[in-house]
Amino acid sequence: IIDGFNVLVVVASYLQGLPVFISNDGMLRDAAKNRKDHSSGPKLPAAVDLLADYLSESEFLNPIVYIDQQVPSHGWISGALKKAGVNGVHVSSHTDRELAGQLKGVLCTSDTEIIEHSTLPVFDLASAVLVQNFNPDFINLQKLIPE
């Protein structure tokens, strides 16, 4: 169960050279102030390609990618994912609620609100996509916290 725009923004931020970091809870996050600003960012198409490639090469069974209808480029993003062979694309006006309410599968998001309201295990898909394609050296905030 994939929070599509969340994953794509983190990947696109990395591709643009914007700050991404491993947060205190171990999830890769970006430092974007307004995520909707990324809906037409220059690296979003490359992020879509990387996500689609990862999903086609991985052992994910029937991934469902939720795309926020409120994101201006939701139609382009969902179309590009479908064209790349991702069959389970779902555009929703209530993405966060739908993701948090899922009862089966593995949740792929770094959105704290969704994670806190979900009972599913969480997988850091954005990090996995970037590690598969690059040799990232992420800033790890966990290492900065004294024990």
Phi and psi restraints in degrees (value plus and minus 20) as a CYANA .aco file:
   2 ILE   PHI    -133.2   -93.2
   2 ILE   PSI     107.5   147.5
   3 ASP   PHI    -101.8   -61.8
   3 ASP   PSI      66.1   106.1
   4 GLY   PHI     -74.6   -34.6
   4 GLY   PSI     -71.7   -31.7
   5 PHE   PHI     -87.6   -47.6
   5 PHE   PSI     -56.7   -16.7
   6 ASN   PHI     -78.8   -38.8
   6 ASN   PSI     -70.3   -30.3
   7 VAL   PHI     -83.8   -43.8
   7 VAL   PSI     -64.9   -24.9
   8 LEU   PHI     -83.8   -43.8
   8 LEU   PSI     -58.6   -18.6
   9 VAL   PHI     -86.6   -46.6
   9 VAL   PSI     -60.4   -20.4
  10 VAL   PHI     -84.3   -44.3
  10 VAL   PSI     -65.4   -25.4
  11 VAL   PHI     -84.2   -44.2
  11 VAL   PSI     -65.8   -25.8
  12 ALA   PHI     -83.4   -43.4
  12 ALA   PSI     -57.9   -17.9
  13 SER   PHI     -80.9   -40.9
  13 SER   PSI     -65.3   -25.3
  14 TYR   PHI     -79.9   -39.9
  14 TYR   PSI     -65.2   -25.2
  15 LEU   PHI     -83.5   -43.5
  15 LEU   PSI     -50.1   -10.1
  16 GLN   PHI    -102.8   -62.8
  16 GLN   PSI     -26.1    13.9
  17 GLY   PHI      61.9   101.9
  17 GLY   PSI      -4.1    35.9
  18 LEU   PHI    -102.9   -62.9
  18 LEU   PSI     137.6   177.6
  19 PRO   PHI     -84.1   -44.1
  19 PRO   PSI     108.3   148.3
  20 VAL   PHI    -149.1  -109.1
  20 VAL   PSI     130.8   170.8
  21 PHE   PHI    -175.4  -135.4
  21 PHE   PSI     136.3   176.3
  22 ILE   PHI    -106.7   -66.7
  22 ILE   PSI      99.5   139.5
  23 SER   PHI    -100.6   -60.6
  23 SER   PSI     158.6   198.6
  24 ASN   PHI     -79.8   -39.8
  24 ASN   PSI     -44.8    -4.8
  25 ASP   PHI    -113.5   -73.5
  25 ASP   PSI     -14.0    26.0
  26 GLY   PHI      69.6   109.6
  26 GLY   PSI     -20.3    19.7
  27 MET   PHI    -112.5   -72.5
  27 MET   PSI     122.9   162.9
  28 LEU   PHI     -97.3   -57.3
  28 LEU   PSI     108.8   148.8
  29 ARG   PHI    -153.9  -113.9
  29 ARG   PSI     141.1   181.1
  30 ASP   PHI    -126.4   -86.4
  30 ASP   PSI     145.5   185.5
  31 ALA   PHI    -122.2   -82.2
  31 ALA   PSI       5.5    45.5
  32 ALA   PHI     -87.2   -47.2
  32 ALA   PSI     115.6   155.6
  33 LYS   PHI     -98.3   -58.3
  33 LYS   PSI     -65.6   -25.6
  34 ASN   PHI    -146.3  -106.3
  34 ASN   PSI      84.1   124.1
  35 ARG   PHI     -81.7   -41.7
  35 ARG   PSI     -51.6   -11.6
  36 LYS   PHI     -85.8   -45.8
  36 LYS   PSI     -43.6    -3.6
  37 ASP   PHI     -82.3   -42.3
  37 ASP   PSI     -43.9    -3.9
  38 HIS   PHI    -103.8   -63.8
  38 HIS   PSI     -24.8    15.2
  39 SER   PHI     -85.9   -45.9
  39 SER   PSI     -36.4     3.6
  40 SER   PHI    -150.6  -110.6
  40 SER   PSI       3.7    43.7
  41 GLY   PHI     -82.0   -42.0
  41 GLY   PSI     136.4   176.4
  42 PRO   PHI     -84.9   -44.9
  42 PRO   PSI     -42.6    -2.6
  43 LYS   PHI    -123.7   -83.7
  43 LYS   PSI     -17.0    23.0
  44 LEU   PHI     -81.9   -41.9
  44 LEU   PSI     -63.3   -23.3
  45 PRO   PHI     -79.3   -39.3
  45 PRO   PSI     -59.6   -19.6
  46 ALA   PHI     -86.4   -46.4
  46 ALA   PSI     -57.9   -17.9
  47 ALA   PHI     -83.7   -43.7
  47 ALA   PSI     -61.4   -21.4
  48 VAL   PHI     -80.8   -40.8
  48 VAL   PSI     -65.1   -25.1
  49 ASP   PHI     -81.4   -41.4
  49 ASP   PSI     -63.9   -23.9
  50 LEU   PHI     -84.3   -44.3
  50 LEU   PSI     -61.9   -21.9
  51 LEU   PHI     -84.4   -44.4
  51 LEU   PSI     -66.1   -26.1
  52 ALA   PHI     -81.5   -41.5
  52 ALA   PSI     -63.1   -23.1
  53 ASP   PHI     -81.3   -41.3
  53 ASP   PSI     -64.9   -24.9
  54 TYR   PHI     -80.3   -40.3
  54 TYR   PSI     -66.2   -26.2
  55 LEU   PHI     -84.2   -44.2
  55 LEU   PSI     -56.7   -16.7
  56 SER   PHI     -93.4   -53.4
  56 SER   PSI     -47.2    -7.2
  57 GLU   PHI    -114.3   -74.3
  57 GLU   PSI     -31.1     8.9
  58 SER   PHI    -112.6   -72.6
  58 SER   PSI    -199.7  -159.7
  59 GLU   PHI    -118.9   -78.9
  59 GLU   PSI       2.8    42.8
  60 PHE   PHI     -83.5   -43.5
  60 PHE   PSI     111.6   151.6
  61 LEU   PHI    -119.6   -79.6
  61 LEU   PSI      96.0   136.0
  62 ASN   PHI      31.0    71.0
  62 ASN   PSI      39.4    79.4
  63 PRO   PHI     -84.1   -44.1
  63 PRO   PSI     121.0   161.0
  64 ILE   PHI    -135.3   -95.3
  64 ILE   PSI      99.2   139.2
  65 VAL   PHI    -124.1   -84.1
  65 VAL   PSI      96.2   136.2
  66 TYR   PHI    -111.2   -71.2
  66 TYR   PSI     110.0   150.0
  67 ILE   PHI    -139.3   -99.3
  67 ILE   PSI     109.9   149.9
  68 ASP   PHI     -86.9   -46.9
  68 ASP   PSI     104.3   144.3
  69 GLN   PHI     -84.9   -44.9
  69 GLN   PSI     -46.6    -6.6
  70 GLN   PHI     -91.4   -51.4
  70 GLN   PSI     -36.6     3.4
  71 VAL   PHI     -94.2   -54.2
  71 VAL   PSI     104.3   144.3
  72 PRO   PHI     -73.0   -33.0
  72 PRO   PSI     -53.5   -13.5
  73 SER   PHI    -118.6   -78.6
  73 SER   PSI       3.4    43.4
  74 HIS   PHI     -78.6   -38.6
  74 HIS   PSI     -57.4   -17.4
  75 GLY   PHI     -85.7   -45.7
  75 GLY   PSI     -63.6   -23.6
  76 TRP   PHI     -85.1   -45.1
  76 TRP   PSI     -64.8   -24.8
  77 ILE   PHI     -82.0   -42.0
  77 ILE   PSI     -68.7   -28.7
  78 SER   PHI     -84.6   -44.6
  78 SER   PSI     -59.4   -19.4
  79 GLY   PHI     -84.4   -44.4
  79 GLY   PSI     -61.3   -21.3
  80 ALA   PHI     -86.4   -46.4
  80 ALA   PSI     -59.4   -19.4
  81 LEU   PHI     -85.9   -45.9
  81 LEU   PSI     -62.9   -22.9
  82 LYS   PHI     -83.6   -43.6
  82 LYS   PSI     -62.6   -22.6
  83 LYS   PHI     -82.3   -42.3
  83 LYS   PSI     -52.2   -12.2
  84 ALA   PHI    -101.6   -61.6
  84 ALA   PSI     -19.1    20.9
  85 GLY   PHI      81.1   121.1
  85 GLY   PSI     -12.3    27.7
  86 VAL   PHI    -106.8   -66.8
  86 VAL   PSI      88.8   128.8
  87 ASN   PHI    -100.7   -60.7
  87 ASN   PSI     -52.3   -12.3
  88 GLY   PHI    -112.4   -72.4
  88 GLY   PSI      43.7    83.7
  89 VAL   PHI    -122.4   -82.4
  89 VAL   PSI     108.9   148.9
  90 HIS   PHI    -149.5  -109.5
  90 HIS   PSI      96.7   136.7
  91 VAL   PHI    -109.7   -69.7
  91 VAL   PSI     110.5   150.5
  92 SER   PHI    -159.1  -119.1
  92 SER   PSI     126.0   166.0
  93 SER   PHI    -110.1   -70.1
  93 SER   PSI     -24.1    15.9
  94 HIS   PHI    -152.1  -112.1
  94 HIS   PSI      29.0    69.0
  95 THR   PHI     -76.7   -36.7
  95 THR   PSI     -70.2   -30.2
  96 ASP   PHI     -78.7   -38.7
  96 ASP   PSI     -65.8   -25.8
  97 ARG   PHI     -84.4   -44.4
  97 ARG   PSI     -61.9   -21.9
  98 GLU   PHI     -85.9   -45.9
  98 GLU   PSI     -62.0   -22.0
  99 LEU   PHI     -84.1   -44.1
  99 LEU   PSI     -66.7   -26.7
 100 ALA   PHI     -85.0   -45.0
 100 ALA   PSI     -45.9    -5.9
 101 GLY   PHI    -108.8   -68.8
 101 GLY   PSI     -21.5    18.5
 102 GLN   PHI     -85.9   -45.9
 102 GLN   PSI     121.8   161.8
 103 LEU   PHI    -130.2   -90.2
 103 LEU   PSI     -34.3     5.7
 104 LYS   PHI    -151.6  -111.6
 104 LYS   PSI     129.0   169.0
 105 GLY   PHI      86.3   126.3
 105 GLY   PSI    -186.2  -146.2
 106 VAL   PHI    -142.0  -102.0
 106 VAL   PSI     112.4   152.4
 107 LEU   PHI    -108.9   -68.9
 107 LEU   PSI     108.9   148.9
 108 CYS   PHI    -135.4   -95.4
 108 CYS   PSI      75.9   115.9
 109 THR   PHI    -182.0  -142.0
 109 THR   PSI     141.4   181.4
 110 SER   PHI    -138.1   -98.1
 110 SER   PSI      -7.7    32.3
 111 ASP   PHI     -95.0   -55.0
 111 ASP   PSI      92.0   132.0
 112 THR   PHI     -77.3   -37.3
 112 THR   PSI     -61.9   -21.9
 113 GLU   PHI     -81.1   -41.1
 113 GLU   PSI     -62.7   -22.7
 114 ILE   PHI     -88.0   -48.0
 114 ILE   PSI     -65.5   -25.5
 115 ILE   PHI     -79.2   -39.2
 115 ILE   PSI     -64.6   -24.6
 116 GLU   PHI     -85.3   -45.3
 116 GLU   PSI     -46.1    -6.1
 117 HIS   PHI    -120.3   -80.3
 117 HIS   PSI     -13.5    26.5
 118 SER   PHI    -129.4   -89.4
 118 SER   PSI     132.6   172.6
 119 THR   PHI    -122.2   -82.2
 119 THR   PSI     -21.1    18.9
 120 LEU   PHI    -102.0   -62.0
 120 LEU   PSI     133.9   173.9
 121 PRO   PHI     -86.1   -46.1
 121 PRO   PSI     133.4   173.4
 122 VAL   PHI    -136.7   -96.7
 122 VAL   PSI     117.3   157.3
 123 PHE   PHI    -141.4  -101.4
 123 PHE   PSI     112.9   152.9
 124 ASP   PHI    -104.5   -64.5
 124 ASP   PSI      63.2   103.2
 125 LEU   PHI     -86.8   -46.8
 125 LEU   PSI     -59.8   -19.8
 126 ALA   PHI     -78.9   -38.9
 126 ALA   PSI     -65.0   -25.0
 127 SER   PHI     -82.2   -42.2
 127 SER   PSI     -64.1   -24.1
 128 ALA   PHI     -81.4   -41.4
 128 ALA   PSI     -61.9   -21.9
 129 VAL   PHI     -81.5   -41.5
 129 VAL   PSI     -64.8   -24.8
 130 LEU   PHI     -90.6   -50.6
 130 LEU   PSI     -60.0   -20.0
 131 VAL   PHI     -84.3   -44.3
 131 VAL   PSI     -58.0   -18.0
 132 GLN   PHI     -84.8   -44.8
 132 GLN   PSI     -51.3   -11.3
 133 ASN   PHI    -124.9   -84.9
 133 ASN   PSI     -38.3     1.7
 134 PHE   PHI    -157.8  -117.8
 134 PHE   PSI     159.8   199.8
 135 ASN   PHI    -135.7   -95.7
 135 ASN   PSI      48.5    88.5
 136 PRO   PHI     -92.6   -52.6
 136 PRO   PSI     125.7   165.7
 137 ASP   PHI    -139.3   -99.3
 137 ASP   PSI      61.7   101.7
 138 PHE   PHI     -91.3   -51.3
 138 PHE   PSI     122.7   162.7
 139 ILE   PHI     -85.3   -45.3
 139 ILE   PSI     110.1   150.1
 140 ASN   PHI    -134.6   -94.6
 140 ASN   PSI      85.7   125.7
 141 LEU   PHI     -86.1   -46.1
 141 LEU   PSI     -44.5    -4.5
 142 GLN   PHI     -81.8   -41.8
 142 GLN   PSI     -52.9   -12.9
 143 LYS   PHI     -96.8   -56.8
 143 LYS   PSI     -33.5     6.5
 144 LEU   PHI    -110.6   -70.6
 144 LEU   PSI     -29.9    10.1
 145 ILE   PHI    -107.3   -67.3
 145 ILE   PSI     102.0   142.0
 146 PRO   PHI     -88.0   -48.0
 146 PRO   PSI     124.6   164.6
